[in-house]
Amino acid sequence: MVNYEVTVYNSERLAAYTRDYIYITLVGEKGPSKTTWLFGGKSFLGMELKVTITTEESLGKLQQVVVQKEKGRLFYFNDNWLPTKIEVKTETNETYIFPLYTWIADNEKHYFREGQAFIPSKDPFDSSSRQEELDNRQEAYRWKISRKRIPDHIKAKYCTDLPLDARFIFSKLTGFVTTGAMGKLWEEWKKPRFFYDNKWSGFDQIGGMMDYSKNKILDYVKNNWKDDDFFGYQFLNGLNPMVIRRCDTLPDNFPVTDDMISQHSNGPSWLDQEMQCGNIFLCDYKMLDKVEARKIDGKQQYLAAPLVLLHKTADDKLVPIAIQLKQEPGPDNPIFLPADQDDWLLAKTFVRSAEFNLHELNFHLLRTHLLAEVFAVSTRRNLPMVHPLYKLLIPHTRYTLHINVLARTDLISKDGVLTTMSASGGEGMFKILEDSLSSMTYRSLCIPDDIADRGMENIPNFYYRDDGLKLWNSLHRFVAGILNLYYKTDEDVEEDPELQMWIWEIFRRGFLSNKNSGIPNKLTTVADLVKFVTMVIFTGSVQHSAVNSGQYEFGGWMPNLPSTMERPPPTEKGKASEATIMEALPDKTITLRGADTLYLLTREFADFVPFGNYPEEHFTEEEPRRLIQAFQNELKQLSDEIKKRNEKLDVPYEYLDPEKMGNSVSI
């Protein structure tokens, strides 16, 4: 007789336990054990359930466990159950670990492989189990073709249409709903004070909307948003560090001259000379050109497509020196300069409104949320749990599908929040998304390539670049270490059909088969695989944190990031005043709606998982675990370095501190 000591671990999450009966069968290379009844009729919250399974002879090397749940006789409804793993110890002191981390909601048999990772060509066991698992997942995770030329997404109209494994856990869901409800209550509470007149009377009245001093960075933004130094700083370390690039030659449609900028006391004497020295930078919002702004509550809104010229001064500050609010030059499209006083502030405010619209749709929604969803769906559909790439990627897909379904229903739908608070809501929103996707490149998603292509290697005080490159390099080493354990040669990559289908679906569904993007439709070398996987993880964690986490801090003071403008861009100088700026800014309803939304989208919930943390143990072998620990040590060291640097900064750049970054797009 041979005894197997079996321990079943149950998730400690609320509502993850079951009172149903549990049955388990061990499957080894010599056959299965008898099915053993483990549990039934009592709570199983946070418990380890131990049982001994006895066989007449050894089963040989264990390959699978079969788990089945049946409704108990005393209970009318089935309990959904979330087991985490099963450990089996043999009489010869061998330990087998079976990662589960899967909701079991039905009465069917569920098969789980032992935790050692295998690519298909190196898997010693029957490949039919891999394919059966993928067949089931492809049925559960179906693609929905987008109605516009934007990435396809999971076929789920509502969050309840998602498989259980893709949904928020109970505590996350209740926290998310409660925060949203509190925002609405807060808006209602403010109405008696503010809504006797829906337009702002002045900046002082906006300052009375809430106590900004409770948030250090938000308070700094409120007090410094008019300053040119801070305006320029935000292009480097604010909400969106992705637009700015070094300018070697002025665009033909931006006719700035030396005579113009000589009015600026800190401007360069010779524009050409400063460009040659690498001191001139450009932010071009041409993606917004010809985007039709919408009406909100029956009132026409406005959106500029500016060009902004900036200069790095001798004391390493980045300041704006010229702004043109429309793409086509002409007498009704003046170039605004710092000497233009209120006209200059109004022009900068139009730039910040353009920033809101381009950032939210291109750099936030498209380049992190929608791409991360494509990566997550393709991973679920094409990589079985035993695949090393599944084990590597699955923690970085947590909650992504759920949050994106919410985005489609509550943010960018016909009556969604973003639609009803931004100038580009509605058809304009989809034009921006379509144009952004069609012009997106693989290099722009890889921070070392993107920084080089934008000529941003040497500008000082660019903390997004400094922290981002360190994180990319550390992540790249980690990914290379893991994947090199399983892909020994380039042929191993080429001959992996699961991997090739994974990349093909990403190319087809995410980038709509656009070869000009540079996104590969197949992978042929280990080096190419490592880089692409690094990009996938970076996009859904590091990059998302960079463009998401500061939304409330930089946008909670509405004049710094207006979601819309209620007057058209000025066509001449000398007309602006604080009163005309107030008329152009969003009204109180839109302002409060925006503040609520930005707060919700940047809140840290109780089940937050920092970057590089892996509470689910998908890798069971010693070497991957060692690499994970080494990676976490690197991240801890980088976090300490960032904290030390931030102590010296008026505006600490914390968005790429590994301790503050999420492991996935989960908010």
JOKA-V998112 format. One record per backbone hydrogen bond with DSSP energy under -0.5 kcal/mol. NH is the residue of the N-H (numbers start at 1). CO is the residue of the C=O. E is the energy in kcal/mol with one decimal. If there is no record, write none. Layout:
BEGIN
nh->{NH & NH}
co->{CO & CO}
e->{E & E}
END
This chain:
BEGIN
nh->{2 & 4 & 5 & 6 & 6 & 7 & 8 & 9 & 9 & 10 & 11 & 16 & 21 & 22 & 23 & 24 & 25 & 27 & 28 & 29 & 30 & 31 & 33 & 36 & 38 & 39 & 41 & 46 & 46 & 49 & 49 & 50 & 51 & 53 & 53 & 54 & 55 & 63 & 64 & 65 & 66 & 67 & 67 & 68 & 69 & 70 & 75 & 80 & 81 & 82 & 83 & 84 & 85 & 86 & 87 & 88 & 89 & 90 & 93 & 96 & 98 & 99 & 100 & 101 & 102 & 104 & 105 & 110 & 112 & 114 & 115 & 118 & 122 & 123 & 123 & 124 & 129 & 131 & 132 & 133 & 134 & 135 & 136 & 137 & 138 & 139 & 140 & 141 & 142 & 144 & 150 & 152 & 153 & 155 & 156 & 161 & 162 & 166 & 167 & 170 & 173 & 174 & 175 & 176 & 177 & 178 & 179 & 180 & 181 & 182 & 183 & 184 & 185 & 186 & 187 & 188 & 189 & 190 & 191 & 191 & 192 & 193 & 194 & 195 & 197 & 205 & 206 & 207 & 208 & 208 & 209 & 212 & 214 & 215 & 216 & 219 & 220 & 221 & 222 & 223 & 224 & 224 & 225 & 227 & 231 & 232 & 233 & 234 & 235 & 235 & 236 & 237 & 238 & 243 & 245 & 246 & 247 & 248 & 254 & 256 & 261 & 262 & 263 & 264 & 265 & 267 & 274 & 275 & 276 & 277 & 278 & 279 & 281 & 282 & 283 & 285 & 285 & 288 & 289 & 291 & 292 & 293 & 294 & 296 & 299 & 301 & 302 & 305 & 307 & 308 & 309 & 310 & 311 & 312 & 313 & 313 & 316 & 319 & 319 & 321 & 322 & 323 & 324 & 325 & 329 & 330 & 333 & 336 & 336 & 340 & 341 & 343 & 345 & 346 & 347 & 348 & 349 & 350 & 351 & 352 & 353 & 354 & 355 & 356 & 357 & 358 & 359 & 360 & 361 & 362 & 363 & 364 & 365 & 366 & 367 & 368 & 369 & 370 & 371 & 372 & 373 & 374 & 375 & 376 & 377 & 378 & 379 & 380 & 381 & 382 & 383 & 384 & 387 & 391 & 392 & 393 & 394 & 396 & 397 & 398 & 400 & 401 & 402 & 403 & 404 & 405 & 406 & 407 & 408 & 409 & 410 & 411 & 411 & 412 & 416 & 417 & 418 & 419 & 420 & 421 & 422 & 423 & 425 & 428 & 429 & 429 & 430 & 431 & 432 & 433 & 434 & 435 & 436 & 437 & 438 & 439 & 440 & 440 & 442 & 445 & 445 & 446 & 447 & 449 & 450 & 450 & 451 & 452 & 453 & 454 & 455 & 456 & 462 & 463 & 466 & 467 & 468 & 469 & 470 & 471 & 472 & 473 & 474 & 475 & 476 & 477 & 478 & 479 & 480 & 481 & 482 & 483 & 484 & 485 & 485 & 486 & 487 & 488 & 493 & 494 & 495 & 496 & 497 & 500 & 501 & 502 & 503 & 504 & 505 & 506 & 507 & 508 & 509 & 510 & 510 & 511 & 511 & 513 & 514 & 515 & 517 & 518 & 529 & 530 & 531 & 532 & 533 & 534 & 535 & 536 & 537 & 538 & 539 & 540 & 541 & 541 & 543 & 544 & 544 & 545 & 546 & 547 & 548 & 549 & 551 & 554 & 555 & 556 & 558 & 560 & 561 & 565 & 566 & 581 & 582 & 583 & 584 & 585 & 588 & 591 & 592 & 593 & 594 & 595 & 596 & 597 & 598 & 599 & 600 & 601 & 602 & 602 & 603 & 603 & 605 & 608 & 610 & 611 & 611 & 613 & 617 & 618 & 620 & 620 & 625 & 626 & 627 & 628 & 629 & 630 & 631 & 632 & 633 & 634 & 635 & 636 & 637 & 638 & 639 & 640 & 641 & 642 & 643 & 644 & 645 & 646 & 647 & 648 & 649 & 652 & 654 & 657 & 658 & 660 & 661 & 663 & 666}
co->{55 & 53 & 89 & 4 & 51 & 87 & 49 & 7 & 85 & 47 & 82 & 13 & 70 & 39 & 68 & 36 & 66 & 64 & 31 & 61 & 59 & 28 & 26 & 24 & 22 & 22 & 19 & 11 & 44 & 8 & 47 & 48 & 6 & 4 & 51 & 52 & 2 & 27 & 27 & 112 & 25 & 65 & 110 & 23 & 108 & 21 & 72 & 78 & 104 & 16 & 102 & 9 & 9 & 98 & 7 & 96 & 5 & 94 & 90 & 88 & 86 & 97 & 84 & 84 & 83 & 81 & 103 & 67 & 65 & 63 & 97 & 386 & 119 & 119 & 120 & 122 & 126 & 127 & 128 & 129 & 130 & 131 & 132 & 133 & 134 & 135 & 136 & 137 & 140 & 153 & 148 & 509 & 144 & 142 & 154 & 158 & 159 & 163 & 164 & 14 & 169 & 170 & 171 & 172 & 173 & 174 & 175 & 176 & 177 & 178 & 179 & 180 & 181 & 182 & 183 & 184 & 185 & 186 & 187 & 188 & 188 & 190 & 190 & 191 & 194 & 202 & 202 & 203 & 204 & 205 & 206 & 210 & 211 & 212 & 214 & 215 & 216 & 217 & 218 & 219 & 220 & 221 & 221 & 224 & 227 & 228 & 229 & 230 & 231 & 232 & 233 & 233 & 234 & 240 & 282 & 454 & 280 & 246 & 251 & 254 & 257 & 258 & 260 & 261 & 263 & 264 & 270 & 271 & 272 & 273 & 275 & 274 & 310 & 245 & 308 & 283 & 306 & 285 & 286 & 288 & 290 & 291 & 423 & 299 & 296 & 294 & 565 & 325 & 324 & 283 & 322 & 281 & 319 & 279 & 311 & 317 & 313 & 311 & 317 & 309 & 309 & 336 & 307 & 334 & 327 & 333 & 330 & 323 & 334 & 337 & 338 & 340 & 341 & 342 & 343 & 344 & 345 & 346 & 347 & 348 & 349 & 350 & 351 & 352 & 353 & 354 & 355 & 356 & 357 & 358 & 358 & 359 & 360 & 361 & 362 & 364 & 364 & 365 & 366 & 368 & 369 & 370 & 371 & 372 & 373 & 374 & 375 & 376 & 377 & 378 & 379 & 382 & 384 & 387 & 388 & 389 & 390 & 393 & 394 & 395 & 397 & 397 & 166 & 399 & 400 & 401 & 402 & 403 & 404 & 405 & 406 & 406 & 407 & 407 & 413 & 410 & 411 & 411 & 416 & 418 & 418 & 563 & 422 & 425 & 424 & 426 & 426 & 427 & 428 & 429 & 430 & 431 & 432 & 433 & 434 & 435 & 436 & 437 & 517 & 441 & 442 & 443 & 445 & 446 & 443 & 446 & 447 & 448 & 449 & 450 & 452 & 451 & 459 & 461 & 462 & 463 & 464 & 465 & 466 & 467 & 468 & 469 & 470 & 471 & 472 & 473 & 474 & 475 & 476 & 477 & 478 & 479 & 480 & 481 & 482 & 483 & 483 & 486 & 489 & 490 & 491 & 493 & 495 & 496 & 497 & 498 & 499 & 500 & 501 & 502 & 503 & 504 & 505 & 505 & 506 & 506 & 507 & 507 & 511 & 513 & 514 & 515 & 525 & 526 & 527 & 528 & 529 & 530 & 531 & 532 & 533 & 534 & 535 & 536 & 537 & 538 & 538 & 538 & 539 & 541 & 542 & 543 & 544 & 545 & 548 & 550 & 551 & 552 & 556 & 557 & 558 & 302 & 584 & 577 & 578 & 579 & 580 & 581 & 198 & 587 & 588 & 589 & 590 & 591 & 592 & 593 & 594 & 595 & 596 & 597 & 598 & 599 & 599 & 600 & 603 & 605 & 608 & 658 & 661 & 610 & 615 & 616 & 115 & 618 & 621 & 622 & 623 & 624 & 625 & 626 & 627 & 628 & 629 & 630 & 631 & 632 & 633 & 634 & 635 & 636 & 637 & 638 & 639 & 640 & 641 & 642 & 643 & 645 & 646 & 650 & 652 & 654 & 656 & 657 & 657 & 609 & 664}
e->{-3.3 & -2.4 & -2.5 & -0.8 & -3.1 & -2.8 & -3.0 & -0.5 & -2.8 & -1.4 & -2.2 & -1.7 & -2.9 & -2.2 & -2.8 & -2.2 & -2.0 & -2.7 & -2.7 & -1.7 & -2.6 & -1.7 & -2.8 & -2.7 & -3.5 & -1.1 & -2.3 & -1.0 & -0.6 & -2.5 & -0.6 & -0.6 & -2.4 & -2.7 & -0.5 & -0.5 & -2.8 & -3.2 & -2.0 & -2.0 & -2.8 & -0.5 & -2.9 & -2.3 & -0.5 & -2.6 & -1.4 & -0.5 & -2.0 & -2.7 & -0.7 & -2.6 & -0.8 & -1.8 & -2.5 & -2.6 & -2.5 & -2.4 & -1.5 & -2.9 & -2.8 & -0.6 & -3.1 & -0.6 & -0.9 & -3.3 & -0.6 & -2.5 & -2.4 & -1.8 & -3.1 & -2.2 & -1.6 & -0.6 & -1.0 & -0.6 & -1.0 & -1.8 & -2.6 & -1.9 & -2.0 & -2.7 & -2.0 & -2.1 & -2.9 & -1.1 & -1.6 & -3.3 & -0.8 & -3.2 & -2.2 & -2.5 & -2.2 & -2.8 & -1.5 & -1.9 & -1.5 & -1.8 & -1.5 & -0.5 & -2.5 & -2.5 & -2.0 & -2.4 & -2.6 & -2.5 & -2.2 & -2.1 & -2.4 & -2.5 & -1.9 & -1.6 & -2.3 & -2.5 & -2.1 & -2.2 & -2.5 & -1.7 & -0.9 & -0.6 & -0.5 & -0.9 & -2.0 & -2.7 & -1.2 & -0.5 & -1.5 & -2.2 & -0.7 & -0.9 & -1.9 & -1.1 & -1.2 & -1.9 & -0.5 & -2.6 & -1.9 & -2.7 & -2.3 & -1.8 & -1.3 & -0.6 & -1.6 & -1.5 & -2.3 & -2.5 & -2.2 & -1.9 & -0.5 & -1.1 & -1.7 & -2.4 & -1.7 & -0.5 & -1.6 & -2.9 & -3.0 & -0.6 & -1.8 & -2.3 & -1.8 & -1.5 & -1.4 & -1.7 & -0.7 & -2.3 & -2.3 & -2.4 & -2.3 & -1.6 & -1.3 & -2.8 & -2.6 & -3.0 & -2.2 & -0.5 & -2.9 & -2.2 & -1.7 & -1.9 & -0.5 & -0.7 & -2.3 & -2.7 & -1.8 & -2.2 & -2.6 & -1.9 & -2.7 & -2.4 & -2.9 & -3.0 & -3.0 & -2.8 & -0.7 & -3.2 & -1.9 & -2.4 & -0.6 & -3.0 & -1.3 & -2.1 & -2.5 & -0.6 & -0.7 & -0.6 & -1.9 & -3.3 & -0.7 & -2.4 & -1.0 & -1.9 & -2.1 & -2.5 & -2.4 & -2.5 & -2.0 & -2.1 & -1.8 & -2.3 & -1.9 & -2.3 & -2.4 & -1.9 & -1.8 & -2.6 & -2.7 & -2.6 & -1.5 & -2.3 & -1.1 & -2.4 & -2.4 & -1.8 & -2.5 & -1.1 & -1.7 & -3.0 & -1.5 & -2.5 & -1.9 & -1.8 & -2.5 & -2.3 & -2.8 & -2.4 & -1.9 & -2.2 & -2.2 & -1.9 & -1.7 & -0.5 & -1.9 & -1.9 & -1.9 & -2.4 & -2.8 & -1.9 & -1.5 & -0.8 & -1.6 & -0.5 & -0.7 & -2.6 & -1.8 & -2.0 & -2.1 & -1.8 & -2.2 & -2.0 & -3.3 & -0.5 & -1.8 & -2.5 & -1.5 & -2.9 & -0.8 & -1.5 & -1.9 & -0.9 & -1.3 & -2.0 & -1.5 & -0.7 & -1.1 & -0.5 & -1.2 & -1.9 & -2.1 & -2.0 & -2.8 & -2.7 & -2.4 & -2.4 & -2.4 & -1.3 & -0.6 & -0.9 & -3.2 & -0.6 & -1.4 & -1.1 & -0.6 & -0.6 & -0.6 & -2.7 & -2.6 & -1.6 & -2.9 & -1.9 & -1.2 & -2.4 & -0.5 & -1.0 & -2.2 & -2.8 & -2.3 & -2.7 & -1.5 & -2.3 & -2.7 & -2.5 & -2.3 & -2.8 & -2.9 & -2.1 & -2.1 & -3.0 & -2.6 & -2.4 & -2.3 & -2.8 & -2.3 & -0.5 & -1.2 & -1.2 & -3.0 & -0.9 & -0.9 & -2.3 & -2.3 & -1.5 & -0.9 & -2.2 & -2.1 & -2.0 & -2.3 & -2.0 & -2.4 & -1.6 & -2.5 & -2.7 & -3.2 & -0.6 & -1.9 & -1.1 & -0.6 & -2.3 & -1.8 & -1.1 & -1.4 & -1.5 & -1.9 & -2.6 & -2.2 & -2.3 & -2.6 & -2.2 & -2.2 & -2.2 & -2.4 & -2.7 & -2.6 & -1.5 & -0.7 & -0.7 & -2.8 & -0.5 & -0.7 & -2.1 & -2.1 & -1.8 & -1.3 & -1.7 & -1.9 & -2.7 & -1.7 & -2.5 & -1.1 & -2.1 & -1.8 & -1.1 & -3.4 & -2.2 & -2.3 & -1.8 & -1.4 & -1.7 & -3.1 & -2.3 & -2.7 & -2.2 & -2.5 & -2.5 & -2.4 & -2.1 & -2.8 & -2.1 & -2.3 & -2.3 & -0.6 & -0.9 & -0.6 & -0.8 & -0.6 & -1.7 & -0.5 & -1.0 & -1.8 & -1.9 & -0.5 & -1.4 & -0.6 & -0.5 & -1.3 & -2.1 & -2.3 & -2.3 & -2.1 & -2.3 & -2.3 & -2.4 & -2.0 & -2.0 & -2.2 & -2.1 & -2.1 & -2.4 & -2.5 & -2.1 & -2.0 & -2.5 & -2.3 & -2.1 & -2.3 & -2.6 & -1.1 & -1.8 & -1.4 & -0.5 & -0.9 & -1.8 & -0.6 & -2.7 & -1.0 & -1.9 & -1.3}
END
